[in-house]
Amino acid sequence: MEPTDRSIDHLTAFVRDFAERREWGQFHTPRNLILALVGEVGELAAEVQWLPDGSSLELLKDAEKRDAVAAEMADVLNYLLRLSDVLQIDLVAALEAKLALNETRYPVDKARGSSDKYTKYE
């Protein structure tokens, strides 16, 4: 079964259904999901770990490597959606709140073209 709706709510429900049909809820504690998420982020990082600086965009040109990165990104999204569902956190609302906060932390006139942490702008 594939999701036809690509909204966050629908994808979350799809991931929930996938887990429920397998009776995996017993394993999907916040701790376990966070650790699984960290593991998947590590696997994503491993795809670029030994590439020379500046060459990570080359991944887009190699279909096999791009597919591997896409698969790891999908794993990250899967666990993030499942975690947000278990914790009943609205990811869209959380992102909107975080972006609003970052708008104040990183004023455009000070942060443009800079990678400095927001504390430098205070």
VOKE-782268 format. One line per field, with one value per residue: x, y, z of N, C-alpha, C, O in turn; residue in three letters. Coordinates in Angstrom, 3 decimals. Layout:
n_px = (X  ...)
n_py = (Y  ...)
n_pz = (Z  ...)
ca_px = (X  ...)
ca_py = (Y  ...)
ca_pz = (Z  ...)
c_px = (X  ...)
c_py = (Y  ...)
c_pz = (Z  ...)
o_px = (X  ...)
o_py = (Y  ...)
o_pz = (Z  ...)
rest = (ALA  ...)
//
This chain:
n_px = (0.843  0.650  1.065  -1.262  -1.725  0.392  0.691  1.844  0.254  -1.122  0.996  2.055  -0.051  0.045  2.561  2.032  -0.011  1.421  3.216  1.393  0.043  1.957  2.270  4.160  4.086  4.657  7.386  7.978  8.783  9.374  12.158  13.346  12.623  13.908  16.585  16.705  16.270  18.559  20.455  19.761  20.271  22.995  23.617  22.903  24.767  27.053  27.035  28.247  30.528  33.362  33.855  35.584  35.832  33.362  32.539  30.184  27.883  28.216  26.974  24.487  24.852  25.510  23.584  23.232  24.415  22.887  20.386  20.924  21.356  18.816  17.284  18.243  17.485  14.731  14.403  15.114  13.045  10.856  11.218  11.165  8.562  7.133  7.971  7.007  4.310  3.911  4.617  2.739  3.174  2.799  4.331  4.403  3.442  5.422  7.689  6.970  6.897  9.568  10.868  9.845  11.009  13.717  13.736  13.903  16.250  18.180  18.612  18.077  19.690  21.983  22.723  22.948  24.761  26.454  27.728  27.644  26.697  23.539  23.912  25.939  24.781  23.346)
n_py = (-1.179  2.121  5.556  7.963  10.556  13.167  14.688  15.754  14.831  12.686  11.015  10.460  8.997  6.834  5.703  5.065  3.144  1.163  0.351  -0.478  -2.639  -4.535  -4.862  -3.319  -1.259  -1.700  -1.618  0.893  3.091  6.428  6.707  4.498  5.119  7.568  6.767  5.048  6.916  8.521  6.603  6.224  8.777  8.733  6.741  8.089  10.160  8.627  8.124  10.300  10.658  10.254  11.780  14.230  17.647  19.842  18.195  16.889  17.535  16.206  13.836  14.001  13.464  10.805  8.119  5.765  6.387  8.614  7.393  5.814  7.772  8.945  6.795  6.586  9.095  8.767  6.820  8.351  10.268  8.567  7.542  9.980  10.904  8.833  9.123  11.708  11.176  9.288  10.887  12.794  15.284  18.047  18.303  20.226  22.556  22.760  23.222  25.636  27.307  27.157  28.276  30.864  31.695  31.543  33.547  35.808  35.306  35.178  37.771  39.060  41.139  40.891  38.207  37.314  35.441  34.465  32.003  32.104  31.428  32.171  33.506  35.282  37.474  38.707)
n_pz = (0.000  -0.928  -0.032  -1.200  -0.762  0.030  2.284  5.533  7.667  6.478  5.694  8.203  9.317  7.581  8.195  10.862  10.536  9.174  11.188  13.172  11.964  12.130  14.756  16.175  17.940  20.620  20.703  19.934  21.661  22.896  23.507  22.116  19.487  19.134  19.355  17.141  15.140  15.407  14.677  11.975  10.942  11.261  9.374  7.074  7.160  6.799  4.112  2.954  4.308  3.730  1.546  -0.377  0.746  -0.459  -2.526  -2.157  -3.522  -5.829  -5.513  -6.623  -9.257  -9.541  -9.923  -8.406  -5.921  -5.251  -4.976  -2.740  -0.795  -0.832  0.137  2.761  3.717  3.598  5.586  7.829  7.798  8.143  10.808  12.176  11.653  12.898  15.551  16.121  15.978  18.068  20.251  19.980  18.686  16.698  13.833  11.777  13.024  14.985  13.406  12.181  14.466  15.250  13.020  13.182  15.587  14.807  12.916  14.492  15.852  13.869  12.271  9.035  8.028  9.553  9.513  6.903  4.609  6.540  8.790  11.471  14.883  16.412  18.832  18.474  17.325  19.251)
ca_px = (0.000  1.413  0.236  -1.598  -1.662  1.749  0.704  2.475  -0.748  -1.399  2.196  2.128  -1.047  0.556  3.625  1.360  -0.683  2.479  3.698  0.303  -0.232  3.038  2.278  5.446  3.898  5.317  8.804  8.115  8.830  10.145  13.598  13.746  12.480  14.989  17.833  16.622  16.436  19.987  21.145  19.508  21.019  24.371  23.732  22.873  26.081  28.061  27.024  29.113  31.584  34.735  33.955  36.346  35.009  32.841  32.139  28.952  26.881  28.456  26.026  23.345  25.203  25.650  22.243  23.285  24.695  21.708  19.358  21.316  21.075  17.355  16.795  18.568  16.613  13.404  14.449  15.086  11.687  9.991  11.328  10.739  7.099  6.637  8.235  6.059  3.002  3.907  4.664  1.640  3.734  2.465  5.604  4.245  3.371  6.740  8.584  6.565  7.340  11.033  11.249  9.515  12.069  14.956  13.619  14.404  17.634  19.061  18.102  18.641  20.755  23.190  23.054  23.118  26.084  27.270  27.359  27.774  25.575  22.690  24.389  26.836  23.968  22.629)
ca_py = (0.000  3.355  6.737  8.766  11.926  13.358  15.621  15.229  14.067  11.425  10.179  10.001  7.926  5.706  5.104  4.469  1.928  0.197  -0.175  -1.158  -3.929  -5.444  -4.832  -2.775  -0.180  -2.069  -1.287  2.282  4.051  7.604  6.423  3.621  5.834  8.567  6.046  4.597  8.116  8.857  5.612  6.493  9.988  8.262  6.051  9.151  10.814  7.708  8.211  11.405  10.784  10.321  12.569  15.469  18.850  20.467  17.256  16.180  17.778  15.223  12.743  14.176  12.983  9.349  7.623  4.768  7.100  9.444  6.478  5.418  8.939  9.063  5.730  6.964  10.231  8.201  6.200  9.444  10.814  7.538  7.553  11.287  10.902  7.906  9.751  12.815  10.567  8.709  11.989  13.701  16.599  18.512  18.712  21.466  23.644  22.874  23.861  27.041  28.004  27.237  29.263  32.195  31.997  31.788  34.868  36.811  34.966  35.403  38.857  38.996  42.128  40.463  36.800  36.978  34.999  34.109  30.751  32.320  31.047  33.313  34.239  36.348  38.605  39.277)
ca_pz = (0.000  -1.004  0.240  -2.364  -0.260  0.537  3.410  6.749  8.422  5.797  5.794  9.592  9.442  6.804  8.997  12.019  10.081  8.881  12.471  13.877  11.341  12.524  16.221  16.595  18.900  21.875  20.587  19.515  22.762  22.464  23.569  21.020  18.216  19.048  19.057  15.747  14.318  15.449  13.854  10.553  10.589  11.110  8.081  6.058  7.210  6.266  2.639  2.513  5.312  3.253  0.325  -0.196  0.939  -1.667  -3.567  -1.801  -4.566  -6.877  -5.272  -7.510  -10.589  -9.499  -9.614  -7.331  -4.669  -4.990  -4.472  -1.385  0.056  -0.755  1.012  4.148  4.061  3.832  6.908  8.807  7.809  8.713  12.264  12.679  11.624  13.918  16.841  16.318  16.210  19.409  21.209  19.641  18.358  15.359  13.231  11.013  14.004  15.612  12.440  12.056  15.670  15.218  12.003  13.721  16.545  14.069  12.267  15.441  16.205  12.719  11.440  7.685  7.831  10.256  9.284  5.484  4.184  7.696  9.464  12.909  15.729  16.718  20.016  18.023  16.897  20.403)
c_px = (0.887  0.513  -0.027  -1.545  -0.287  1.817  1.346  1.481  -1.000  -0.199  2.371  1.157  -0.584  1.632  3.022  0.706  0.329  2.959  2.619  0.004  0.812  3.155  3.623  5.317  4.605  6.802  9.032  7.933  9.595  11.659  14.055  13.660  13.561  16.308  17.844  16.841  17.905  20.788  20.980  20.208  22.497  24.591  23.688  24.228  27.164  28.124  27.945  30.366  32.978  34.876  34.800  35.388  34.585  32.360  30.827  27.842  27.065  27.523  24.852  23.606  25.311  24.323  22.246  23.494  23.502  20.578  19.659  21.034  19.570  16.767  17.075  17.719  15.196  13.345  14.385  13.669  10.708  10.026  10.903  9.211  6.534  6.827  7.251  4.657  2.908  3.877  3.541  2.127  3.408  3.748  5.503  4.214  4.727  7.733  8.244  7.039  8.855  11.514  10.958  10.582  13.366  14.923  14.150  15.861  18.623  18.498  18.829  19.822  22.058  23.649  23.310  24.564  26.995  26.791  27.496  26.525  24.826  23.183  25.336  26.057  23.235  23.333)
c_py = (1.242  4.538  7.509  10.253  12.100  14.368  14.950  14.364  12.703  10.478  9.637  8.850  6.673  4.943  4.424  3.147  0.821  -0.464  -0.971  -2.527  -4.977  -5.562  -4.362  -1.662  -0.445  -1.711  0.208  3.261  5.278  7.347  5.591  4.326  6.890  7.883  5.532  5.769  8.533  7.886  5.870  7.766  9.634  7.555  7.051  9.851  9.933  7.754  9.312  11.545  10.988  11.049  13.809  16.658  19.418  19.506  16.544  16.427  16.835  14.014  12.806  13.600  11.463  8.764  6.635  5.432  7.963  8.577  6.049  6.546  9.104  8.017  6.060  8.153  9.743  7.527  7.259  10.011  9.833  7.582  8.890  11.383  10.004  8.492  10.885  12.288  10.025  9.812  13.010  15.148  16.907  19.070  20.015  22.655  23.858  23.567  25.337  27.859  28.198  28.260  30.679  32.628  32.334  33.089  35.952  36.555  35.315  36.513  38.876  39.939  41.744  39.072  36.439  36.623  34.573  32.791  30.885  31.887  32.322  34.119  35.375  37.612  39.282  40.483)
c_pz = (0.000  -0.698  -1.047  -2.026  0.365  1.673  4.621  7.522  7.781  5.885  7.210  9.814  8.706  7.586  10.235  11.641  9.801  10.175  13.191  13.279  11.708  14.047  16.769  17.619  20.216  21.872  20.317  20.667  22.265  22.461  22.388  19.676  18.044  18.716  17.622  14.799  14.266  14.587  12.371  10.092  10.416  9.786  6.924  6.001  6.601  4.744  2.123  3.365  4.732  1.919  0.586  -0.016  -0.405  -2.728  -3.268  -2.814  -5.747  -6.722  -6.253  -8.895  -10.677  -9.033  -8.456  -5.975  -4.276  -4.420  -3.039  -0.397  0.235  0.185  2.474  4.598  4.351  5.196  8.010  8.920  8.448  10.240  12.855  12.704  12.715  15.313  17.116  16.597  17.636  20.476  21.010  19.475  16.918  14.736  12.460  11.960  14.673  14.685  12.269  13.255  15.669  14.187  12.470  14.729  15.820  13.285  13.195  15.804  15.102  11.836  10.087  7.526  8.531  9.846  7.825  5.172  5.325  8.289  10.975  13.644  16.137  17.918  19.627  17.659  18.052  20.949)
o_px = (1.773  -0.665  0.866  -1.343  0.147  2.900  1.382  1.834  -1.081  -0.364  2.784  1.508  -0.810  1.624  3.451  0.855  0.102  3.090  2.902  -0.261  0.557  4.023  4.155  6.326  5.098  7.399  10.147  7.059  10.377  12.354  15.037  14.528  14.073  17.067  18.879  17.516  18.426  21.690  21.932  20.690  23.170  25.624  24.364  24.765  28.089  29.163  28.378  31.169  33.713  35.903  34.732  34.282  35.365  31.821  30.399  26.942  26.163  27.307  24.305  22.665  25.214  23.971  21.350  22.833  23.146  19.893  18.748  20.535  19.104  15.849  16.223  17.284  14.537  12.340  13.683  13.163  9.830  8.980  10.330  8.635  5.566  5.945  6.726  3.906  1.925  3.187  3.413  1.568  3.708  4.188  6.429  4.890  5.138  8.525  9.136  7.528  9.359  12.451  11.729  11.009  14.043  15.972  14.777  16.618  19.761  17.962  20.049  20.843  23.127  24.849  23.837  25.478  28.184  25.595  27.467  25.421  25.407  22.893  25.506  26.617  22.581  22.868)
o_py = (1.381  4.536  7.685  11.095  11.258  14.858  13.723  13.278  11.690  9.282  8.492  7.844  5.560  3.713  3.333  2.150  -0.334  -1.686  -2.026  -3.477  -6.176  -6.268  -4.944  -1.167  0.482  -1.523  0.711  4.128  5.180  7.728  5.931  4.148  7.088  8.374  5.576  5.633  8.858  8.294  5.753  7.827  10.167  7.740  6.866  10.099  10.434  7.453  9.263  12.454  11.844  10.938  14.379  16.667  19.461  19.942  15.687  15.597  16.687  13.263  11.778  13.284  10.896  8.900  6.668  5.083  8.034  8.989  5.936  6.307  9.374  8.318  5.832  8.200  10.256  7.646  7.082  10.207  10.237  7.651  8.920  11.886  10.368  8.372  11.001  12.888  10.280  9.679  13.965  16.086  16.120  20.169  20.826  23.655  24.996  24.400  26.184  28.977  29.259  29.017  31.597  33.783  33.299  33.675  36.909  37.497  35.700  36.233  38.725  39.567  42.218  38.794  35.364  37.405  34.341  32.498  29.882  31.965  33.406  35.312  36.327  38.708  40.307  41.084)
o_pz = (0.844  -1.057  -1.876  -2.900  1.151  1.993  4.715  7.983  8.475  6.123  7.395  10.430  9.182  7.638  10.613  12.346  10.160  10.247  13.759  14.015  11.602  14.561  17.714  18.121  20.856  22.932  20.458  20.648  21.320  21.519  21.729  18.822  16.942  17.880  16.956  13.779  13.200  13.856  11.600  8.961  9.534  9.143  5.913  4.921  5.961  4.157  0.972  3.156  5.224  1.248  1.675  -0.556  -1.357  -3.745  -4.042  -2.948  -6.572  -7.673  -6.652  -9.624  -11.765  -7.861  -7.613  -4.997  -3.099  -3.484  -2.219  0.703  1.342  0.948  3.334  5.748  5.256  5.897  9.006  10.025  9.210  10.887  13.944  13.669  13.383  16.163  18.223  17.366  18.333  21.487  21.775  20.043  16.020  15.072  12.490  11.721  14.903  15.127  12.219  13.089  16.036  14.444  12.190  14.730  16.174  13.015  12.739  16.038  15.372  10.764  10.024  6.947  8.145  9.837  7.541  5.436  5.110  8.289  11.688  13.105  16.198  18.008  20.388  17.684  17.861  21.917)
rest = (MET  GLU  PRO  THR  ASP  ARG  SER  ILE  ASP  HIS  LEU  THR  ALA  PHE  VAL  ARG  ASP  PHE  ALA  GLU  ARG  ARG  GLU  TRP  GLY  GLN  PHE  HIS  THR  PRO  ARG  ASN  LEU  ILE  LEU  ALA  LEU  VAL  GLY  GLU  VAL  GLY  GLU  LEU  ALA  ALA  GLU  VAL  GLN  TRP  LEU  PRO  ASP  GLY  SER  SER  LEU  GLU  LEU  LEU  LYS  ASP  ALA  GLU  LYS  ARG  ASP  ALA  VAL  ALA  ALA  GLU  MET  ALA  ASP  VAL  LEU  ASN  TYR  LEU  LEU  ARG  LEU  SER  ASP  VAL  LEU  GLN  ILE  ASP  LEU  VAL  ALA  ALA  LEU  GLU  ALA  LYS  LEU  ALA  LEU  ASN  GLU  THR  ARG  TYR  PRO  VAL  ASP  LYS  ALA  ARG  GLY  SER  SER  ASP  LYS  TYR  THR  LYS  TYR  GLU)
//
